[in-house]
Amino acid sequence: MLYENLILEKSNGIGILIINRPEAMNALNEDLLKELVQVTDEIAADDDIQVVIIRGAGEKAFVAGADIKFMENLNGVQGRAFGALGQLAFRKIELLEKPVIAAVNGFALGGGCELAMSADIRLASENARFGQPETGLGITPGYGGTQRLARLVGEGRAKELIYTANIINAQEAYRIGLVNHVYPAEILMEEAEKMAAKIMTNAPLAVRFSKSAINKGLQTDIDTAMAIEADLFGLCFTTQDQKTGMGAFLRKEKPEYKGE
């Protein structure tokens, strides 16, 4: 499917999703968010894509935020609907069974930071900048920022970033646990693709089950979470991948997983 504001490229099992509004620093508007909902369904149904990398078009921004010109004159009902659309789009990304890597170059502010946080893993270039500056515009974060940021960096740091509207650099984002790694801009995508390739050497179903166990477990108490893990651990033993992996280990061979 062709999109006006997105590009989906596929190569060697990796789907590269490009936010493609460079003239607006990849700012999120209603049309783009609707396309994100559609493309996530496309990725979910595409067996040729095992890992997803999200990046922004151009050199200046991953996503500079939601489109302020679009939001300026919204009323309360329209504002809530716009927030709900962004939450839906990002939640669908978060719930993809396939691993998602955000490769963040340049600005990831407001909705851009929230998009990055919906990924499983965040890699940043040295010139990346992160923040939730919405309180400086008279609004709150609206696409999950008040919830995901606190879960990633802790309540105190999340409140500080949101209350002050401070923008932090990549090294600070790494220090507080918002990003996993920081690289020079010129090798960011290379490193993202290396990580995707490394993930794909492992059993696809085991990776997906692990993602499900982590995501679901974080939403509940420890005992319920352990039960979720136990169920998914047991489910692994119904897969051919488990037989392939353990058999190859015992024979000292390299496993060839089929996701079955």
ABEGO torsion letter per residue (X at the ends): XBBAABBBBBBGGBBBBBBBBAAAGGBBBAAAAAAAAAAAAAAAABAABABBBBBBBEAABABAEBBAAAAAABBAAAAAAAAAAAAAAAAAAAABABBBBBBBBEBBBEAAAAAAAABABBBBBAABBBEBAAAAAGBBBAAGAAAAAAAAAEAAAAAAAAAAGBBBBAAAAAAAGABABBBBAAAAAAAAAAAAAAAAABBAAAAAAAAAAAAAAAABBAAAAAAAAAAAAAAAAABAAAAAAAAAAAAGBBBBBAGX
